[in-house]
Amino acid sequence: MILYSRNRRLRMKAGVRALVQETTLTVNDLVMPMFVMEGKGEQQPIASMPGIFRRSVDLAVEECKALYSLGVKAVNLYMKVPDDLKDNTGKEAWNKDGLMQRTIREIKAAVPEMVLMPDVALDPYSIYGHDGIITKGEVDNDATNEALAMMAVSLADAGADIVAPSDMMDGRVLAIREALEESGHVNVGILSYAAKYASSFYGPFRSALDSAPKDAMDVPKDKKTYQMDFHNSREALDEVYKDVAEGADIIMIKPGLPYLDIVAKIRREIEQPIAVYNVSGEYAMLKAAVQNGWLDNDKAILESLTCIKRAGADLIFTYAAKEAAVLLNE
């Protein structure tokens, strides 16, 4: 039998495989999420996320220097807010001398070219652990939008390049865009968590920030009233279209690996850049398997991130960004 078409012909040699490779992962695709806390010269390991730490501002600055030297050009910032600064309004989120604002200023002073994408949401600042203000037992969408707009302007004042609202309130992109325009921050971008699902894969992240919903009377026990139902796919398109119309420059899909069907679907529909979040639970599962000897760490990291890009991501938020950068630079 003569086979005129043999797919294996293009797989037989490494050089040929490289020539026909469809997807390429580079350091330019990576964004490193970073947890910051009060203090000086301090870092605390996050047990469920091996290799990841909460750092004081000075050590966060040093880590940004190390990341930038490896070619990682963007970090996504989250704050571990002291309990005595939490309330139901989230007002610490727009304190010009707050932890997030100080962190942004100090990183910009030390690594001015690092792209800073601070998180915009109230859950680290909330006594209830919700992304918004609680009114009569519910997350108050419109009151929350006003707070998020003030937070975004405060972060832009501090030097943020792109603000990243992760709250999933309806209309918050428009509220933030209008506030940024009115305050003169016309060139500050918005990376909108447009399709953020109510997922079970966020557990290690919430432990790192103590931002899980609190078990309190007359308060929602989870975030299902504003984050998306993981059973749904078409709804994600509606969310994305609305955020783009309201002024989002980049849209986020979260989580990553279990939701690559959503990434591929949205990639076919829009021209805007797509970010995908390789979330804490995905990272924790990989590291647990590595620790048990079930996976090769380096190969699993690069394969996972390449698959996210293959699905349609332009940029990838991942706790493995530093490790991946080292591997990609070899």
Residue frames as qw, qx, qy, qz and C-alpha x, y, z in Angstrom:
[[0.000, 0.889, 0.457, 0.000, 0.00, 0.00, 0.00],
 [0.402, 0.252, -0.004, 0.881, 1.31, 3.44, -0.95],
 [0.185, -0.822, -0.444, 0.304, 0.36, 6.30, 1.41],
 [0.405, 0.585, 0.137, 0.690, 0.81, 9.58, -0.41],
 [0.236, -0.751, 0.103, -0.609, -0.16, 11.55, 2.68],
 [0.728, -0.248, -0.533, 0.352, 1.74, 10.78, 5.90],
 [0.266, -0.926, -0.041, -0.264, 1.32, 13.31, 8.70],
 [0.798, -0.521, 0.092, 0.289, 4.32, 11.81, 10.48],
 [0.681, 0.426, 0.069, 0.591, 6.68, 13.17, 7.82],
 [0.041, 0.766, -0.074, 0.637, 6.48, 16.57, 9.53],
 [0.673, -0.691, 0.116, -0.236, 7.09, 15.06, 12.98],
 [0.952, 0.063, -0.174, 0.245, 10.20, 13.00, 12.38],
 [0.594, 0.155, -0.218, 0.759, 12.82, 15.65, 13.12],
 [0.269, -0.652, -0.400, 0.585, 12.97, 18.41, 15.72],
 [0.138, -0.262, 0.249, 0.922, 13.94, 21.00, 13.11],
 [0.155, -0.299, -0.697, -0.634, 10.93, 20.18, 10.95],
 [0.304, -0.639, -0.691, 0.147, 8.61, 20.20, 13.95],
 [0.244, -0.529, -0.176, 0.793, 9.90, 23.68, 14.81],
 [0.047, -0.027, 0.469, 0.882, 9.28, 24.92, 11.28],
 [0.317, -0.376, -0.665, -0.562, 5.61, 23.91, 11.29],
 [0.228, -0.355, -0.710, 0.564, 4.83, 24.69, 14.95],
 [0.050, -0.694, -0.524, -0.492, 1.57, 26.63, 15.10],
 [0.424, -0.873, -0.147, -0.190, 1.72, 28.13, 18.60],
 [0.575, 0.286, -0.405, 0.651, 4.68, 29.78, 20.29],
 [0.518, -0.808, -0.268, 0.076, 4.78, 30.73, 23.97],
 [0.476, 0.464, -0.239, 0.708, 7.11, 33.60, 24.86],
 [0.336, -0.282, -0.518, 0.734, 7.98, 35.57, 27.98],
 [0.111, -0.072, -0.115, -0.984, 6.02, 38.47, 26.50],
 [0.496, -0.359, -0.625, -0.484, 2.81, 36.50, 27.04],
 [0.564, -0.319, -0.693, 0.315, 3.18, 36.27, 30.83],
 [0.253, -0.681, 0.102, -0.680, 1.73, 38.32, 33.69],
 [0.442, -0.011, -0.785, 0.434, 2.75, 37.50, 37.27],
 [0.502, -0.738, -0.273, -0.358, 0.11, 37.86, 40.01],
 [0.410, 0.252, -0.556, 0.678, 1.69, 39.16, 43.23],
 [0.536, -0.713, -0.446, -0.064, 0.46, 39.26, 46.83],
 [0.265, 0.461, -0.326, 0.782, 1.60, 42.19, 48.99],
 [0.565, -0.663, -0.483, 0.084, 1.28, 42.72, 52.74],
 [0.179, -0.938, 0.166, -0.245, 2.32, 45.29, 55.32],
 [0.831, -0.460, 0.174, 0.261, 5.74, 45.10, 56.97],
 [0.259, 0.855, -0.441, -0.091, 9.37, 45.33, 55.92],
 [0.124, 0.509, -0.852, 0.012, 11.75, 42.58, 54.88],
 [0.547, -0.018, 0.740, -0.391, 9.00, 40.00, 55.33],
 [0.539, 0.158, -0.589, -0.581, 7.59, 37.23, 53.22],
 [0.611, -0.087, 0.655, -0.435, 5.12, 34.51, 54.14],
 [0.056, 0.085, -0.905, -0.414, 4.81, 31.29, 52.14],
 [0.703, 0.048, 0.024, -0.710, 1.35, 30.31, 50.93],
 [0.509, -0.230, 0.823, -0.103, 1.02, 26.65, 51.90],
 [0.718, 0.412, 0.541, -0.146, -1.34, 25.68, 49.11],
 [0.585, 0.810, -0.026, 0.038, 0.78, 27.40, 46.45],
 [0.794, -0.341, 0.168, 0.474, 4.40, 26.17, 46.70],
 [0.532, 0.130, 0.250, 0.798, 6.88, 28.85, 45.66],
 [0.041, -0.689, -0.305, -0.656, 4.38, 31.71, 46.07],
 [0.390, -0.264, -0.520, 0.712, 4.58, 34.25, 48.90],
 [0.101, -0.954, -0.266, -0.095, 2.94, 37.26, 50.45],
 [0.621, 0.108, -0.125, 0.767, 5.67, 39.92, 50.44],
 [0.172, -0.777, -0.221, 0.564, 6.13, 43.26, 52.12],
 [0.433, 0.887, 0.063, -0.148, 6.40, 46.19, 49.72],
 [0.088, -0.792, 0.556, 0.234, 10.21, 46.31, 49.74],
 [0.460, -0.170, 0.852, 0.182, 10.48, 42.63, 48.83],
 [0.595, 0.625, 0.498, -0.090, 7.73, 42.98, 46.22],
 [0.246, 0.908, -0.230, -0.249, 9.88, 45.67, 44.60],
 [0.244, -0.543, 0.775, 0.213, 12.88, 43.31, 44.57],
 [0.589, 0.207, 0.781, 0.027, 10.77, 40.56, 43.07],
 [0.510, 0.813, 0.211, -0.188, 9.62, 42.92, 40.32],
 [0.040, 0.805, -0.528, -0.268, 13.25, 43.70, 39.53],
 [0.407, -0.234, 0.872, 0.138, 13.97, 39.98, 39.24],
 [0.597, 0.505, 0.614, -0.106, 10.92, 39.38, 37.06],
 [0.387, 0.883, -0.042, -0.261, 11.76, 42.24, 34.74],
 [0.129, -0.655, 0.696, 0.266, 15.32, 40.97, 34.34],
 [0.458, 0.040, 0.882, 0.101, 13.81, 37.69, 33.10],
 [0.046, -0.084, -0.615, -0.783, 11.61, 39.49, 30.60],
 [0.123, -0.621, -0.772, 0.048, 8.32, 39.39, 32.52],
 [0.155, 0.258, 0.099, 0.949, 6.97, 42.86, 31.82],
 [0.457, -0.449, -0.176, -0.747, 3.71, 42.93, 33.80],
 [0.170, -0.084, -0.873, 0.449, 2.50, 42.17, 37.30],
 [0.462, -0.533, -0.463, -0.537, -1.02, 41.91, 38.66],
 [0.114, 0.275, -0.612, 0.733, -1.20, 43.24, 42.23],
 [0.616, -0.546, -0.497, -0.277, -3.31, 42.06, 45.19],
 [0.036, -0.543, 0.483, -0.686, -3.20, 43.31, 48.76],
 [0.539, -0.350, -0.739, 0.202, -3.51, 41.43, 52.07],
 [0.161, -0.644, 0.002, -0.747, -5.43, 44.10, 53.95],
 [0.108, 0.061, -0.771, 0.624, -5.22, 44.22, 57.78],
 [0.179, -0.535, -0.825, -0.034, -8.52, 43.34, 59.43],
 [0.148, -0.622, -0.410, 0.650, -8.78, 46.69, 61.22],
 [0.054, 0.339, -0.293, -0.893, -8.95, 48.46, 57.84],
 [0.082, -0.244, -0.864, -0.433, -11.84, 46.38, 56.52],
 [0.337, 0.287, 0.463, -0.768, -15.44, 47.54, 56.53],
 [0.525, 0.489, 0.696, -0.036, -18.53, 47.30, 54.34],
 [0.331, 0.885, 0.038, -0.326, -17.73, 50.36, 52.23],
 [0.850, 0.228, 0.174, 0.441, -14.27, 49.32, 51.05],
 [0.076, 0.997, -0.009, 0.007, -13.05, 52.89, 51.56],
 [0.554, -0.606, 0.447, 0.356, -9.46, 51.77, 52.23],
 [0.727, 0.315, 0.500, 0.351, -9.37, 50.76, 48.55],
 [0.376, 0.774, 0.180, 0.477, -9.13, 54.41, 47.48],
 [0.487, -0.829, 0.049, 0.269, -6.94, 55.67, 50.31],
 [0.497, 0.823, -0.255, 0.102, -4.14, 57.54, 48.49],
 [0.036, -0.660, 0.709, -0.246, -1.70, 56.26, 51.12],
 [0.922, -0.124, 0.220, -0.295, -3.11, 52.74, 51.21],
 [0.661, -0.332, 0.630, 0.237, -1.02, 49.62, 50.76],
 [0.694, 0.477, 0.477, 0.252, -1.90, 49.20, 47.08],
 [0.261, 0.960, 0.026, 0.099, -1.17, 52.82, 46.25],
 [0.347, -0.801, 0.471, 0.124, 2.19, 52.75, 48.08],
 [0.750, -0.070, 0.611, 0.244, 3.11, 49.51, 46.36],
 [0.603, 0.702, 0.316, 0.210, 2.38, 50.94, 42.93],
 [0.063, 0.981, -0.179, 0.040, 4.45, 54.06, 43.60],
 [0.492, -0.650, 0.562, 0.142, 7.43, 52.13, 44.93],
 [0.761, 0.153, 0.569, 0.271, 7.48, 49.59, 42.10],
 [0.480, 0.835, 0.202, 0.180, 7.19, 52.37, 39.52],
 [0.146, -0.937, 0.315, 0.046, 10.07, 54.25, 41.14],
 [0.552, -0.470, 0.666, 0.179, 12.30, 51.17, 41.03],
 [0.390, 0.094, 0.814, 0.419, 11.16, 49.52, 37.77],
 [0.284, 0.449, 0.082, -0.843, 9.46, 52.29, 35.77],
 [0.386, 0.241, -0.637, -0.622, 8.90, 50.15, 32.67],
 [0.021, 0.150, 0.977, -0.149, 7.09, 47.37, 34.57],
 [0.393, -0.315, -0.430, -0.749, 3.43, 47.33, 33.54],
 [0.086, 0.032, 0.775, -0.625, 1.30, 47.44, 36.68],
 [0.461, -0.281, -0.593, -0.598, -2.17, 45.93, 36.56],
 [0.137, -0.095, 0.724, -0.670, -3.68, 46.28, 40.06],
 [0.133, -0.419, -0.894, -0.092, -6.81, 44.36, 40.92],
 [0.277, -0.176, 0.067, -0.942, -9.99, 46.45, 41.27],
 [0.606, -0.382, -0.651, -0.251, -12.45, 44.74, 43.64],
 [0.363, -0.658, 0.246, -0.612, -13.61, 45.23, 47.20],
 [0.904, -0.259, -0.328, -0.090, -13.30, 41.69, 48.58],
 [0.643, 0.081, -0.469, 0.600, -9.85, 42.19, 50.21],
 [0.017, 0.266, -0.248, 0.931, -11.23, 45.34, 51.87],
 [0.605, -0.361, -0.284, -0.651, -14.62, 43.94, 52.88],
 [0.374, -0.320, 0.715, -0.496, -15.54, 42.61, 56.31],
 [0.836, 0.162, 0.332, -0.405, -17.80, 40.19, 54.45],
 [0.467, -0.242, 0.758, 0.386, -15.30, 38.98, 51.84],
 [0.554, 0.629, 0.545, 0.034, -17.54, 40.02, 48.97],
 [0.478, 0.182, 0.327, 0.795, -16.57, 41.95, 45.87],
 [0.062, -0.554, -0.287, -0.779, -19.08, 44.64, 46.63],
 [0.192, -0.201, 0.434, -0.857, -20.98, 46.60, 49.25],
 [0.170, -0.344, -0.923, 0.026, -23.69, 44.68, 51.13],
 [0.313, -0.074, 0.109, -0.941, -27.08, 46.40, 51.33],
 [0.763, -0.027, 0.195, -0.616, -30.08, 44.60, 52.84],
 [0.787, -0.145, 0.597, -0.051, -28.37, 41.24, 52.59],
 [0.796, 0.504, 0.280, 0.183, -27.37, 41.56, 48.93],
 [0.506, -0.192, 0.254, 0.802, -24.36, 42.79, 46.98],
 [0.229, 0.842, 0.267, -0.409, -25.39, 46.27, 45.88],
 [0.703, 0.369, 0.360, 0.491, -24.40, 46.55, 42.22],
 [0.257, 0.844, 0.156, 0.444, -24.71, 50.30, 41.68],
 [0.432, -0.885, 0.170, -0.035, -23.24, 51.41, 45.00],
 [0.814, -0.263, 0.358, 0.374, -20.35, 49.05, 44.35],
 [0.614, 0.561, 0.265, 0.488, -19.75, 50.56, 40.92],
 [0.045, -0.963, 0.043, -0.263, -19.33, 54.00, 42.50],
 [0.648, -0.672, 0.339, 0.116, -16.75, 52.58, 44.91],
 [0.826, 0.082, 0.384, 0.405, -14.90, 50.74, 42.15],
 [0.419, 0.801, 0.142, 0.404, -14.69, 53.91, 40.09],
 [0.276, -0.924, 0.225, -0.137, -13.12, 55.77, 43.02],
 [0.799, -0.380, 0.409, 0.223, -10.69, 52.89, 43.55],
 [0.755, 0.409, 0.308, 0.409, -9.68, 52.84, 39.88],
 [0.193, 0.920, -0.026, 0.340, -8.98, 56.59, 39.84],
 [0.528, -0.788, 0.315, -0.021, -6.92, 56.29, 43.02],
 [0.840, -0.131, 0.423, 0.315, -4.83, 53.50, 41.50],
 [0.582, 0.658, 0.211, 0.428, -4.36, 55.49, 38.29],
 [0.126, -0.963, 0.140, -0.192, -3.27, 58.50, 40.37],
 [0.694, -0.585, 0.399, 0.126, -0.65, 56.24, 42.01],
 [0.035, 0.619, -0.665, -0.417, 0.74, 55.17, 38.63],
 [0.670, 0.150, 0.726, -0.045, -1.21, 52.11, 37.48],
 [0.014, 0.243, -0.636, -0.733, -0.95, 51.43, 33.75],
 [0.487, -0.176, -0.669, -0.533, -4.03, 49.22, 33.46],
 [0.454, -0.195, 0.572, -0.655, -6.74, 48.69, 36.06],
 [0.329, 0.031, -0.913, -0.241, -8.22, 45.22, 36.30],
 [0.587, -0.176, 0.279, -0.740, -11.79, 45.08, 37.67],
 [0.247, 0.097, -0.962, -0.059, -12.47, 41.50, 38.77],
 [0.299, 0.039, 0.599, -0.742, -15.75, 42.07, 40.60],
 [0.000, -0.270, -0.889, -0.370, -18.32, 41.16, 37.90],
 [0.194, 0.566, 0.465, -0.653, -20.75, 43.97, 38.72],
 [0.440, 0.635, 0.555, 0.309, -22.99, 44.97, 35.81],
 [0.182, 0.936, 0.171, 0.247, -21.92, 48.25, 34.22],
 [0.572, -0.726, 0.077, 0.374, -18.71, 48.69, 36.18],
 [0.620, 0.090, 0.340, 0.701, -16.50, 49.03, 33.08],
 [0.135, 0.745, 0.340, 0.557, -18.51, 52.04, 31.93],
 [0.441, -0.889, -0.123, -0.005, -18.45, 53.58, 35.43],
 [0.692, -0.448, 0.207, 0.526, -14.67, 53.14, 35.63],
 [0.517, 0.336, 0.383, 0.688, -14.04, 54.38, 32.09],
 [0.027, -0.870, -0.282, -0.404, -16.07, 57.53, 32.69],
 [0.558, -0.814, 0.001, 0.161, -14.31, 58.17, 36.01],
 [0.699, -0.195, 0.287, 0.625, -10.87, 57.72, 34.43],
 [0.357, 0.564, 0.374, 0.644, -11.74, 60.06, 31.57],
 [0.213, -0.914, -0.223, -0.263, -13.14, 62.72, 33.88],
 [0.620, -0.732, 0.121, 0.253, -10.01, 62.56, 36.08],
 [0.206, 0.858, -0.415, -0.223, -7.66, 62.96, 33.12],
 [0.468, -0.354, 0.800, 0.125, -6.48, 59.34, 32.97],
 [0.726, 0.491, -0.072, -0.477, -7.42, 58.88, 29.34],
 [0.527, 0.524, -0.664, -0.087, -4.48, 56.55, 28.65],
 [0.321, -0.262, 0.840, -0.349, -5.02, 54.20, 31.59],
 [0.467, 0.030, -0.749, -0.469, -6.40, 50.94, 30.24],
 [0.703, -0.193, 0.392, -0.561, -9.08, 48.62, 31.56],
 [0.306, 0.151, -0.930, -0.137, -8.57, 44.88, 31.65],
 [0.656, -0.192, 0.142, -0.716, -12.04, 43.62, 32.42],
 [0.180, -0.034, 0.976, -0.116, -12.73, 40.24, 33.99],
 [0.498, 0.084, -0.276, -0.818, -15.57, 39.88, 31.52],
 [0.851, -0.084, -0.417, -0.307, -16.19, 36.14, 31.85],
 [0.024, 0.390, -0.784, 0.483, -15.30, 35.27, 35.44],
 [0.682, -0.247, -0.613, -0.314, -16.98, 32.11, 36.64],
 [0.612, -0.562, 0.343, -0.438, -18.07, 31.20, 40.17],
 [0.747, 0.325, -0.579, 0.029, -15.44, 28.50, 40.34],
 [0.853, -0.522, 0.013, 0.014, -14.17, 26.06, 42.96],
 [0.817, 0.241, -0.085, 0.516, -10.62, 26.65, 41.67],
 [0.087, 0.800, -0.126, 0.580, -10.08, 29.93, 43.58],
 [0.766, -0.600, -0.231, 0.022, -9.56, 28.42, 47.04],
 [0.730, -0.157, -0.118, 0.655, -5.77, 28.94, 47.42],
 [0.191, 0.476, 0.109, 0.851, -6.07, 32.55, 46.23],
 [0.451, -0.718, -0.211, -0.486, -8.76, 33.34, 48.78],
 [0.811, -0.472, -0.202, 0.281, -6.65, 31.81, 51.53],
 [0.593, 0.147, -0.032, 0.791, -3.72, 33.97, 50.48],
 [0.008, 0.395, 0.051, 0.917, -5.77, 37.17, 50.86],
 [0.014, 0.324, 0.770, -0.549, -8.35, 36.08, 53.44],
 [0.279, 0.171, -0.179, -0.928, -10.97, 37.18, 50.92],
 [0.174, -0.261, -0.922, -0.225, -13.44, 34.29, 51.00],
 [0.433, -0.526, -0.249, -0.688, -17.08, 35.19, 51.76],
 [0.051, -0.224, 0.743, -0.629, -17.63, 35.23, 55.51],
 [0.327, -0.394, -0.854, -0.095, -20.24, 33.11, 57.23],
 [0.055, 0.096, 0.369, -0.923, -22.45, 35.93, 58.44],
 [0.264, 0.549, 0.749, -0.260, -26.20, 36.23, 58.84],
 [0.367, 0.838, 0.311, -0.256, -28.14, 37.83, 55.98],
 [0.058, 0.736, -0.505, -0.447, -25.07, 37.87, 53.70],
 [0.863, 0.378, -0.252, -0.220, -24.69, 35.72, 50.55],
 [0.817, -0.423, 0.380, 0.094, -22.67, 32.59, 51.37],
 [0.671, 0.018, 0.495, 0.551, -20.94, 32.56, 47.97],
 [0.010, -0.485, 0.226, 0.845, -20.39, 34.73, 44.89],
 [0.302, 0.275, 0.850, 0.334, -22.88, 33.05, 42.59],
 [0.205, 0.820, 0.470, -0.256, -25.16, 36.10, 42.44],
 [0.179, 0.900, -0.168, -0.359, -22.53, 38.03, 40.46],
 [0.119, -0.467, 0.796, 0.366, -19.93, 35.60, 39.12],
 [0.622, 0.234, -0.451, -0.596, -20.99, 33.41, 36.20],
 [0.881, -0.087, 0.376, -0.272, -22.57, 29.96, 36.40],
 [0.204, -0.480, 0.782, 0.343, -20.02, 27.39, 35.17],
 [0.574, 0.329, 0.750, -0.004, -22.76, 25.52, 33.34],
 [0.419, 0.841, 0.263, -0.217, -23.13, 28.42, 30.87],
 [0.595, -0.021, 0.403, 0.695, -21.27, 29.27, 27.69],
 [0.224, 0.673, 0.444, 0.548, -23.42, 31.66, 25.61],
 [0.332, -0.911, -0.231, 0.084, -23.71, 33.98, 28.59],
 [0.608, -0.418, 0.173, 0.653, -19.96, 34.58, 28.43],
 [0.365, 0.350, 0.445, 0.739, -20.31, 36.13, 24.99],
 [0.147, -0.860, -0.394, -0.290, -22.99, 38.50, 26.26],
 [0.551, -0.756, -0.051, 0.349, -20.74, 39.58, 29.13],
 [0.577, -0.151, 0.325, 0.734, -17.80, 40.13, 26.79],
 [0.230, 0.585, 0.474, 0.616, -19.77, 42.12, 24.22],
 [0.275, -0.909, -0.295, -0.102, -21.12, 44.43, 26.92],
 [0.587, -0.646, 0.081, 0.481, -17.71, 45.07, 28.48],
 [0.501, 0.107, 0.407, 0.756, -16.15, 45.82, 25.10],
 [0.053, 0.745, 0.452, 0.488, -18.98, 48.25, 24.34],
 [0.420, -0.887, -0.185, 0.052, -18.41, 49.96, 27.71],
 [0.138, 0.925, -0.333, 0.120, -14.72, 50.56, 26.99],
 [0.821, -0.406, 0.375, 0.146, -12.74, 47.47, 28.04],
 [0.263, 0.765, -0.529, -0.257, -9.35, 47.39, 26.30],
 [0.286, 0.256, -0.923, 0.000, -8.56, 43.78, 27.21],
 [0.791, -0.297, -0.050, -0.533, -10.99, 41.11, 28.36],
 [0.098, -0.397, 0.875, -0.257, -10.27, 38.37, 30.88],
 [0.833, -0.129, -0.406, -0.353, -11.55, 34.81, 30.99],
 [0.026, -0.411, 0.774, -0.481, -11.19, 33.09, 34.36],
 [0.645, -0.496, 0.519, 0.262, -10.40, 30.27, 35.22],
 [0.190, 0.625, -0.590, -0.474, -8.10, 29.01, 32.48],
 [0.021, 0.231, -0.945, -0.232, -7.53, 25.33, 31.73],
 [0.266, 0.339, 0.885, -0.177, -11.06, 24.02, 32.51],
 [0.321, 0.761, 0.346, -0.445, -12.51, 26.88, 30.42],
 [0.247, -0.319, 0.564, 0.720, -10.51, 26.71, 27.19],
 [0.233, 0.515, 0.766, 0.305, -13.74, 26.11, 25.26],
 [0.014, -0.913, -0.327, 0.243, -14.85, 29.57, 26.39],
 [0.281, -0.624, 0.342, 0.643, -11.50, 31.06, 25.37],
 [0.300, 0.045, 0.752, 0.586, -11.73, 29.54, 21.89],
 [0.152, 0.714, 0.675, 0.105, -15.35, 30.64, 21.46],
 [0.083, -0.916, -0.142, 0.367, -14.63, 34.25, 22.43],
 [0.363, -0.422, 0.493, 0.668, -11.46, 34.35, 20.31],
 [0.301, 0.334, 0.748, 0.488, -13.60, 33.65, 17.25],
 [0.015, 0.820, 0.569, 0.062, -15.94, 36.52, 18.09],
 [0.147, -0.974, -0.037, 0.170, -13.82, 39.52, 19.08],
 [0.638, 0.611, -0.177, 0.434, -10.67, 41.32, 17.94],
 [0.290, -0.846, 0.298, -0.332, -9.71, 42.75, 21.34],
 [0.295, 0.408, -0.818, 0.277, -6.82, 41.14, 23.25],
 [0.835, -0.387, -0.268, -0.284, -7.83, 38.23, 25.46],
 [0.037, -0.522, 0.741, -0.421, -6.27, 37.53, 28.85],
 [0.834, -0.224, -0.466, -0.194, -6.69, 34.16, 30.52],
 [0.340, -0.661, 0.517, -0.424, -6.08, 33.51, 34.22],
 [0.695, 0.082, -0.707, 0.102, -4.31, 30.24, 35.04],
 [0.473, -0.713, 0.048, -0.515, -5.78, 30.38, 38.53],
 [0.255, -0.591, 0.671, -0.367, -4.51, 29.36, 41.96],
 [0.848, -0.075, 0.441, -0.284, -6.32, 26.02, 42.01],
 [0.849, 0.514, -0.122, 0.019, -4.82, 25.04, 38.66],
 [0.249, 0.713, -0.568, 0.328, -1.36, 25.96, 39.93],
 [0.518, -0.449, 0.605, -0.406, -1.90, 24.12, 43.22],
 [0.950, 0.122, 0.213, -0.191, -3.02, 20.92, 41.46],
 [0.711, 0.605, -0.317, 0.165, 0.03, 20.93, 39.21],
 [0.034, 0.664, -0.620, 0.416, 2.41, 21.51, 42.11],
 [0.736, -0.290, 0.483, -0.375, 0.75, 18.79, 44.21],
 [0.955, 0.290, 0.039, -0.048, 1.16, 16.30, 41.37],
 [0.479, 0.689, -0.452, 0.302, 4.80, 17.35, 40.95],
 [0.300, -0.594, 0.602, -0.441, 5.47, 16.90, 44.67],
 [0.853, -0.095, 0.437, -0.267, 4.03, 13.40, 44.46],
 [0.308, -0.359, 0.776, 0.417, 6.25, 12.57, 41.51],
 [0.578, 0.469, 0.663, -0.085, 3.33, 12.23, 39.12],
 [0.484, 0.854, 0.165, 0.096, 4.26, 15.07, 36.73],
 [0.621, 0.053, 0.035, 0.781, 7.42, 16.67, 35.40],
 [0.110, -0.740, -0.300, 0.592, 7.23, 20.26, 36.70],
 [0.081, -0.466, 0.343, 0.811, 8.93, 22.04, 33.80],
 [0.011, 0.124, 0.818, 0.561, 7.19, 20.13, 31.03],
 [0.051, -0.627, -0.773, 0.083, 3.76, 20.45, 32.66],
 [0.068, -0.689, -0.170, 0.701, 4.14, 24.22, 33.14],
 [0.003, 0.358, -0.485, -0.798, 5.13, 24.90, 29.56],
 [0.024, -0.264, -0.888, -0.377, 2.53, 22.55, 28.11],
 [0.035, -0.674, -0.669, 0.312, -0.28, 24.04, 30.21],
 [0.013, -0.682, -0.025, 0.731, 0.59, 27.63, 29.29],
 [0.019, -0.191, 0.679, 0.708, 1.08, 26.80, 25.61],
 [0.008, 0.429, 0.887, 0.174, -2.35, 25.15, 25.51],
 [0.003, 0.746, 0.435, -0.505, -3.92, 28.29, 26.97],
 [0.018, 0.553, -0.312, -0.772, -2.27, 30.37, 24.26],
 [0.063, 0.040, 0.871, 0.486, -3.26, 27.85, 21.58],
 [0.075, 0.601, 0.785, -0.130, -6.90, 28.27, 22.61],
 [0.188, 0.783, 0.363, 0.470, -6.68, 32.00, 21.86],
 [0.444, -0.818, -0.156, 0.330, -5.08, 33.85, 24.76],
 [0.426, 0.795, -0.137, 0.409, -2.90, 36.87, 24.03],
 [0.049, 0.561, -0.598, 0.570, -1.66, 37.16, 27.61],
 [0.756, -0.276, -0.593, -0.027, -1.67, 34.70, 30.48],
 [0.362, -0.683, 0.383, -0.505, -1.86, 35.50, 34.18],
 [0.910, -0.055, -0.409, 0.028, -0.02, 32.68, 35.92],
 [0.593, -0.759, 0.265, -0.040, 1.72, 32.02, 39.23],
 [0.864, -0.069, 0.330, 0.373, 4.24, 30.03, 37.19],
 [0.416, 0.908, -0.008, 0.053, 5.32, 33.13, 35.24],
 [0.187, -0.830, 0.524, 0.051, 8.75, 33.33, 36.83],
 [0.679, -0.185, 0.700, 0.119, 9.44, 29.62, 36.41],
 [0.702, 0.581, 0.401, 0.091, 8.19, 29.71, 32.82],
 [0.228, 0.954, -0.192, -0.041, 10.35, 32.75, 32.05],
 [0.393, -0.621, 0.665, 0.133, 13.46, 30.92, 33.26],
 [0.706, 0.119, 0.687, 0.125, 12.59, 27.92, 31.11],
 [0.565, 0.776, 0.276, 0.043, 11.79, 30.00, 28.04],
 [0.047, 0.942, -0.323, -0.082, 15.06, 31.91, 28.39],
 [0.689, -0.380, 0.584, 0.202, 17.16, 28.73, 28.39]]
